[in-house]
Each structure stands twice: as structure tokens, then as C-alpha cells.
Amino acid sequence: MSEIKEQAKECCPKFDKVPWDEKTFQWTDKHFIMDTIPQFMHIPLPGTIKRTMGRMWKKAQESQAAPEIADFIAMAYDPSPWKSEFYVAVTKDVPGADNVKLSGTFMTKVFDGPYNAVPKWIKEMDSYVETSGRKTKKYYFYYTTCPKCAKKYGHNYVVAFAEVQ
């Protein structure tokens, strides 16, 4: 009975870092939907992530484009200190959403810690990418759990995706 109650409280599944840590993915027209949120100096305004992710996930589910949980990816890219772009993987185009297809080679590394460590993670990721003889074109970050679940699990895993040349 307590196991059922515990599962009901879970909004984010426990993250397994093995399939993501130090991997290389080759994507050709991988489907995502994209939305933007305002932020101040790379810090999202209160409540915007939850509302935006909820809206995006609802559109994906309603159009039957939501991936299996094992294939779920939600990435953030900050083109400026004032705006962030959120990408949610889907299985097909979603009506009424900003549909995006990403193609390229993406190298990943899993980090564990507070979000303000991103500049440090970028330096570590640059070193990792350089060992392969490549250069980074763009960074995306997959925040694997919400803050509540990160606290529950004792880890705040973040997957850095480096789009490389």
C-alpha cells in the first residue's frame, strides 16, 4: 500500500544516467515542439517553466505525439539572458505548436548539482568535446526532474547536450 502511495506522489520518474552519460547521438529530423519563456539574467520568472511545460505536454498528449517515458527529453537553450527556449521531444508534428526538427551530432554528459553550476559544466563539457577532436556549436540542457523530485531523490541530474561539428 505504501508503495502505491509513493508512486502516486511521483511526478518525475527516477532518472537513470547510464544511457545518457558520455554518449553521442546522431539525430536526423528528430521531432520537438518548442516554446519560449521570459527570464531575468538566465533565471526563469517564477512559475513560467511549470506553466510552459504543462502546456507543451498537454498539446503532445492531446495530439497523441507524446513519447514513451524512456524517450522523454525536455531541453532548454538560452539564446539570451532574457529568453529561454524549451524543446520537448515528440513522435510527430503537433497541431498548434511550434514544431522543430533537430538534426546533427550531439554529445552528452550528465552532471549533478545546482543550476547555477551551468558555467562550470560548460567548461567541463568543452574539455570532453575537445577529446573527440570536435567543437561545440550550441548547448542544450535537459533538466531531468523538477526541483521537488530532485530533492526527493537526492540528485539534481542535468544532461548537457553539445551540438558538435
Backbone as CSV, one residue per row, in Angstrom:
resi,resn,N_x,N_y,N_z,CA_x,CA_y,CA_z,C_x,C_y,C_z
1,MET,0.819,-1.201,0.000,0.000,0.000,0.000,0.866,1.270,0.000
2,SER,1.928,1.288,0.830,2.774,2.479,0.871,3.503,2.685,-0.455
3,GLU,3.810,1.596,-1.172,4.456,1.717,-2.483,3.525,2.413,-3.471
4,ILE,2.253,2.105,-3.418,1.273,2.746,-4.301,1.174,4.231,-3.978
5,LYS,1.152,4.583,-2.687,1.102,5.992,-2.301,2.355,6.722,-2.779
6,GLU,3.517,6.079,-2.669,4.772,6.682,-3.099,4.769,6.924,-4.607
7,GLN,4.259,5.976,-5.388,4.196,6.147,-6.835,3.250,7.278,-7.209
8,ALA,2.165,7.421,-6.460,1.204,8.485,-6.742,1.827,9.863,-6.521
9,LYS,2.762,9.983,-5.576,3.427,11.249,-5.306,4.472,11.579,-6.358
10,GLU,4.918,10.595,-7.123,5.993,10.791,-8.087,5.483,11.519,-9.323
11,CYS,6.052,12.687,-9.578,5.684,13.359,-10.828,6.782,13.179,-11.862
12,CYS,8.029,12.970,-11.419,9.139,12.723,-12.322,9.702,11.329,-12.025
13,PRO,9.855,10.496,-13.033,10.442,9.178,-12.759,11.898,9.321,-12.341
14,LYS,12.376,8.340,-11.597,13.772,8.341,-11.179,14.644,8.250,-12.433
15,PHE,15.655,9.095,-12.505,16.497,9.204,-13.693,17.644,8.209,-13.643
16,ASP,17.848,7.503,-14.760,18.975,6.584,-14.918,19.993,7.285,-15.805
17,LYS,21.139,7.632,-15.245,22.124,8.404,-16.011,22.930,7.567,-17.000
18,VAL,22.955,6.253,-16.850,23.794,5.396,-17.699,23.522,5.583,-19.198
19,PRO,22.262,5.599,-19.642,22.045,5.756,-21.098,22.411,7.135,-21.652
20,TRP,22.705,8.094,-20.773,22.934,9.468,-21.201,24.356,9.961,-20.993
21,ASP,25.100,9.357,-20.078,26.400,9.909,-19.707,27.488,9.545,-20.713
22,GLU,28.125,10.578,-21.252,29.211,10.445,-22.227,28.803,9.582,-23.421
23,LYS,27.701,9.966,-24.025,27.175,9.288,-25.220,27.179,10.270,-26.385
24,THR,27.061,9.716,-27.574,26.929,10.524,-28.784,25.675,10.076,-29.511
25,PHE,24.844,11.047,-29.865,23.592,10.779,-30.573,23.649,11.448,-31.937
26,GLN,23.202,10.734,-32.946,23.092,11.292,-34.293,21.597,11.422,-34.585
27,TRP,21.122,12.654,-34.691,19.709,12.900,-34.947,19.524,13.396,-36.373
28,THR,18.508,12.866,-37.016,18.091,13.344,-38.325,16.607,13.665,-38.239
29,ASP,16.293,14.945,-38.289,14.908,15.418,-38.204,14.170,14.868,-36.985
30,LYS,14.824,14.916,-35.824,14.173,14.486,-34.578,13.111,15.525,-34.222
31,HIS,11.904,15.043,-33.973,10.755,15.921,-33.712,10.777,16.489,-32.298
32,PHE,10.576,17.803,-32.206,10.404,18.510,-30.942,9.319,19.560,-31.137
33,ILE,8.700,19.950,-30.036,7.914,21.177,-30.044,8.685,22.172,-29.196
34,MET,8.568,23.452,-29.544,9.372,24.477,-28.882,8.466,25.601,-28.401
35,ASP,8.822,26.148,-27.250,8.143,27.324,-26.714,9.203,28.157,-25.995
36,THR,8.894,29.405,-25.741,9.854,30.279,-25.074,9.292,30.764,-23.739
37,ILE,10.204,31.115,-22.843,9.806,31.726,-21.575,10.698,32.929,-21.317
38,PRO,10.140,33.942,-20.653,10.970,35.083,-20.277,11.812,34.733,-19.056
39,GLN,12.979,35.350,-18.976,13.832,35.157,-17.811,14.596,36.443,-17.552
40,PHE,15.172,36.513,-16.371,15.986,37.657,-15.983,17.373,37.144,-15.663
41,MET,18.350,37.513,-16.457,19.741,37.080,-16.281,19.831,35.549,-16.181
42,HIS,19.185,34.863,-17.119,19.170,33.401,-17.232,18.379,32.708,-16.123
43,ILE,17.634,33.453,-15.325,16.797,32.854,-14.281,15.342,32.993,-14.716
44,PRO,14.649,31.855,-14.921,13.249,31.920,-15.354,12.378,32.668,-14.348
45,LEU,11.425,33.431,-14.869,10.489,34.127,-13.994,9.638,33.082,-13.269
46,PRO,9.244,33.348,-12.028,8.515,32.354,-11.222,7.286,31.785,-11.940
47,GLY,7.178,30.463,-11.913,6.019,29.763,-12.457,6.023,29.550,-13.959
48,THR,6.945,30.193,-14.682,6.883,30.108,-16.146,7.255,28.723,-16.675
49,ILE,8.206,28.058,-16.045,8.601,26.734,-16.541,7.451,25.751,-16.366
50,LYS,6.856,25.724,-15.189,5.761,24.787,-14.912,4.594,25.002,-15.875
51,ARG,4.202,26.255,-16.072,3.084,26.551,-16.983,3.427,26.174,-18.429
52,THR,4.634,26.545,-18.862,5.034,26.270,-20.243,5.153,24.774,-20.499
53,MET,5.824,24.055,-19.607,5.980,22.603,-19.782,4.625,21.910,-19.730
54,GLY,3.751,22.349,-18.833,2.414,21.763,-18.744,1.633,21.954,-20.038
55,ARG,1.701,23.154,-20.595,1.006,23.461,-21.855,1.572,22.624,-23.003
56,MET,2.902,22.516,-23.067,3.527,21.747,-24.145,3.183,20.263,-24.036
57,TRP,3.257,19.721,-22.826,2.983,18.295,-22.627,1.514,17.982,-22.935
58,LYS,0.617,18.884,-22.570,-0.808,18.683,-22.864,-1.031,18.624,-24.377
59,LYS,-0.400,19.523,-25.129,-0.526,19.502,-26.593,0.015,18.186,-27.167
60,ALA,1.150,17.734,-26.643,1.743,16.480,-27.123,0.809,15.304,-26.843
61,GLN,0.239,15.264,-25.659,-0.665,14.167,-25.306,-1.953,14.211,-26.120
62,GLU,-2.533,15.399,-26.258,-3.792,15.537,-27.000,-3.646,15.144,-28.467
63,SER,-2.475,15.357,-29.027,-2.252,15.010,-30.432,-1.665,13.606,-30.590
64,GLN,-1.580,12.871,-29.481,-1.014,11.521,-29.456,0.418,11.502,-30.011
65,ALA,1.179,12.541,-29.630,2.573,12.648,-30.061,3.535,12.552,-28.878
66,ALA,2.996,12.264,-27.692,3.854,12.147,-26.505,4.680,10.868,-26.607
67,PRO,5.980,10.951,-26.374,6.827,9.754,-26.444,6.644,8.877,-25.208
68,GLU,7.137,7.652,-25.297,7.205,6.805,-24.109,8.134,7.505,-23.116
69,ILE,7.938,7.266,-21.840,8.719,7.972,-20.822,10.224,7.734,-20.991
70,ALA,10.625,6.575,-21.479,12.050,6.288,-21.692,12.647,7.178,-22.786
71,ASP,11.804,7.705,-23.668,12.262,8.552,-24.768,12.001,10.039,-24.520
72,PHE,11.519,10.360,-23.329,11.194,11.744,-22.999,12.469,12.575,-22.874
73,ILE,12.474,13.723,-23.531,13.558,14.700,-23.413,12.913,16.081,-23.390
74,ALA,13.302,16.898,-22.443,12.890,18.301,-22.394,14.159,19.117,-22.207
75,MET,14.531,19.853,-23.229,15.797,20.586,-23.214,15.547,22.091,-23.201
76,ALA,16.484,22.792,-22.585,16.442,24.256,-22.564,17.670,24.796,-23.277
77,TYR,17.455,25.879,-23.997,18.536,26.608,-24.655,18.300,28.089,-24.378
78,ASP,19.318,28.778,-23.911,19.196,30.200,-23.604,19.898,31.034,-24.678
79,PRO,19.145,31.584,-25.631,19.786,32.425,-26.641,20.189,33.790,-26.108
80,SER,19.614,34.183,-24.940,19.972,35.457,-24.321,19.672,35.372,-22.821
81,PRO,20.130,36.345,-22.063,19.812,36.353,-20.626,18.333,36.607,-20.345
82,TRP,17.570,36.992,-21.389,16.181,37.416,-21.206,15.168,36.408,-21.726
83,LYS,15.644,35.378,-22.413,14.715,34.424,-23.024,15.333,33.035,-23.030
84,SER,14.481,32.034,-22.775,14.902,30.645,-22.876,13.954,29.924,-23.827
85,GLU,14.506,29.002,-24.573,13.703,28.164,-25.461,13.626,26.773,-24.850
86,PHE,12.415,26.224,-24.794,12.214,24.869,-24.279,11.795,23.965,-25.418
87,TYR,12.438,22.810,-25.494,12.180,21.817,-26.529,11.720,20.531,-25.855
88,VAL,10.580,20.004,-26.274,10.072,18.727,-25.766,10.008,17.760,-26.939
89,ALA,10.649,16.589,-26.772,10.637,15.575,-27.833,9.221,15.036,-28.010
90,VAL,8.831,14.882,-29.260,7.529,14.309,-29.612,7.745,13.299,-30.736
91,THR,6.711,12.529,-31.022,6.839,11.478,-32.031,6.408,11.921,-33.429
92,LYS,5.757,13.079,-33.511,5.301,13.600,-34.805,4.965,15.072,-34.635
93,ASP,4.651,15.748,-35.726,4.250,17.146,-35.636,2.999,17.279,-34.784
94,VAL,2.920,18.392,-34.043,1.813,18.655,-33.128,1.063,19.883,-33.619
95,PRO,-0.226,19.740,-33.968,-1.005,20.899,-34.421,-1.051,21.980,-33.342
96,GLY,-0.887,23.230,-33.759,-0.965,24.349,-32.830,0.301,24.575,-32.021
97,ALA,1.366,23.840,-32.305,2.631,24.010,-31.593,3.697,24.474,-32.576
98,ASP,4.768,25.010,-32.042,5.915,25.381,-32.870,6.744,24.112,-33.050
99,ASN,6.553,23.435,-34.183,7.238,22.175,-34.467,8.637,22.454,-35.006
100,VAL,9.609,21.741,-34.437,11.015,21.917,-34.799,11.604,20.531,-35.018
101,LYS,12.476,20.419,-36.000,13.211,19.171,-36.220,14.694,19.469,-36.058
102,LEU,15.332,18.722,-35.161,16.759,18.906,-34.932,17.535,17.788,-35.613
103,SER,18.593,18.177,-36.276,19.485,17.228,-36.933,20.914,17.567,-36.558
104,GLY,21.742,16.534,-36.412,23.138,16.759,-36.123,23.688,15.733,-35.165
105,THR,24.917,15.977,-34.747,25.593,15.113,-33.789,25.595,15.821,-32.445
106,PHE,25.170,15.097,-31.423,25.045,15.649,-30.078,25.798,14.753,-29.100
107,MET,26.745,15.349,-28.392,27.483,14.625,-27.358,26.882,15.010,-26.011
108,THR,26.800,14.037,-25.089,26.167,14.289,-23.805,27.090,13.960,-22.641
109,LYS,26.779,14.607,-21.537,27.458,14.327,-20.277,26.458,14.654,-19.172
110,VAL,26.411,13.811,-18.138,25.477,14.015,-17.036,26.188,14.705,-15.885
111,PHE,25.529,15.715,-15.342,26.034,16.442,-14.184,25.009,16.336,-13.068
112,ASP,25.454,16.586,-11.839,24.581,16.528,-10.675,24.904,17.726,-9.802
113,GLY,23.940,18.606,-9.647,24.182,19.778,-8.815,23.202,20.887,-9.101
114,PRO,23.434,22.047,-8.493,22.520,23.176,-8.664,22.632,23.785,-10.055
115,TYR,21.554,24.408,-10.491,21.509,25.001,-11.827,22.553,26.095,-12.027
116,ASN,22.956,26.753,-10.954,23.949,27.818,-11.126,25.344,27.280,-11.447
117,ALA,25.480,25.958,-11.518,26.766,25.349,-11.903,26.911,25.220,-13.417
118,VAL,25.931,25.672,-14.179,25.970,25.528,-15.637,27.255,26.083,-16.251
119,PRO,27.751,27.256,-15.864,29.012,27.729,-16.470,30.171,26.748,-16.239
120,LYS,30.241,26.158,-15.056,31.273,25.164,-14.763,31.071,23.930,-15.634
121,TRP,29.825,23.489,-15.791,29.521,22.310,-16.611,29.889,22.552,-18.070
122,ILE,29.669,23.771,-18.544,30.028,24.097,-19.931,31.537,23.939,-20.129
123,LYS,32.334,24.394,-19.176,33.791,24.236,-19.280,34.179,22.756,-19.301
124,GLU,33.551,21.957,-18.421,33.826,20.520,-18.398,33.384,19.862,-19.710
125,MET,32.248,20.312,-20.210,31.728,19.751,-21.460,32.643,20.115,-22.626
126,ASP,33.144,21.339,-22.648,34.081,21.748,-23.702,35.314,20.845,-23.706
127,SER,35.841,20.546,-22.519,37.003,19.648,-22.430,36.657,18.261,-22.953
128,TYR,35.492,17.758,-22.582,35.046,16.440,-23.036,34.909,16.409,-24.561
129,VAL,34.285,17.435,-25.131,34.089,17.503,-26.584,35.440,17.584,-27.294
130,GLU,36.368,18.365,-26.757,37.690,18.520,-27.378,38.451,17.205,-27.446
131,THR,38.225,16.294,-26.487,38.919,15.000,-26.513,38.517,14.176,-27.734
132,SER,37.358,14.511,-28.327,36.916,13.796,-29.524,37.375,14.497,-30.801
133,GLY,38.078,15.630,-30.641,38.538,16.388,-31.803,37.443,17.232,-32.427
134,ARG,36.389,17.474,-31.698,35.263,18.266,-32.216,35.164,19.601,-31.495
135,LYS,34.277,20.447,-32.005,33.993,21.735,-31.387,32.488,21.862,-31.175
136,THR,32.136,22.545,-30.110,30.721,22.737,-29.776,30.138,23.895,-30.569
137,LYS,28.951,23.662,-31.131,28.221,24.720,-31.832,27.179,25.356,-30.919
138,LYS,26.527,24.531,-30.090,25.401,25.007,-29.295,25.178,24.058,-28.123
139,TYR,24.719,24.601,-27.007,24.411,23.786,-25.829,22.927,23.773,-25.529
140,TYR,22.429,22.602,-25.163,21.083,22.418,-24.641,21.241,21.693,-23.303
141,PHE,20.329,21.945,-22.372,20.370,21.271,-21.082,19.034,20.603,-20.794
142,TYR,19.109,19.327,-20.459,17.948,18.511,-20.128,17.898,18.395,-18.612
143,TYR,16.979,19.133,-18.005,16.771,19.077,-16.559,15.835,17.903,-16.302
144,THR,16.379,16.835,-15.730,15.700,15.533,-15.716,14.565,15.411,-14.713
145,THR,14.540,16.270,-13.696,13.466,16.230,-12.710,13.126,17.643,-12.268
146,CYS,11.929,17.786,-11.739,11.535,19.066,-11.153,12.275,19.229,-9.815
147,PRO,12.327,20.433,-9.274,13.035,20.634,-8.003,12.511,19.746,-6.864
148,LYS,11.205,19.532,-6.821,10.615,18.705,-5.766,11.128,17.258,-5.858
149,CYS,11.150,16.703,-7.058,11.617,15.319,-7.237,13.127,15.218,-7.075
150,ALA,13.867,16.251,-7.470,15.318,16.243,-7.254,15.617,16.150,-5.756
151,LYS,14.864,16.878,-4.965,15.033,16.813,-3.511,14.657,15.427,-2.993
152,LYS,13.567,14.886,-3.501,13.097,13.560,-3.074,14.149,12.489,-3.368
153,TYR,14.750,12.526,-4.569,15.719,11.506,-4.982,17.130,11.782,-4.469
154,GLY,17.391,13.026,-4.049,18.723,13.363,-3.557,19.725,13.676,-4.654
155,HIS,19.227,13.853,-5.889,20.098,14.194,-7.023,19.375,15.175,-7.931
156,ASN,20.120,16.122,-8.449,19.587,17.057,-9.433,20.359,16.839,-10.733
157,TYR,20.047,15.727,-11.400,20.765,15.377,-12.623,20.362,16.292,-13.774
158,VAL,21.367,16.732,-14.510,21.180,17.552,-15.700,22.046,16.960,-16.796
159,VAL,21.450,16.752,-17.974,22.210,16.232,-19.111,22.555,17.415,-20.011
160,ALA,23.841,17.613,-20.235,24.288,18.643,-21.185,24.375,17.983,-22.557
161,PHE,23.705,18.598,-23.526,23.766,18.161,-24.923,24.595,19.203,-25.664
162,ALA,25.717,18.801,-26.200,26.548,19.688,-27.007,26.340,19.309,-28.462
163,GLU,25.759,20.220,-29.220,25.670,20.004,-30.666,27.062,20.291,-31.199
164,VAL,27.658,19.313,-31.886,29.051,19.447,-32.290,29.206,19.452,-33.802
165,GLN,30.366,19.998,-34.248,30.693,19.995,-35.679,31.660,18.874,-35.958
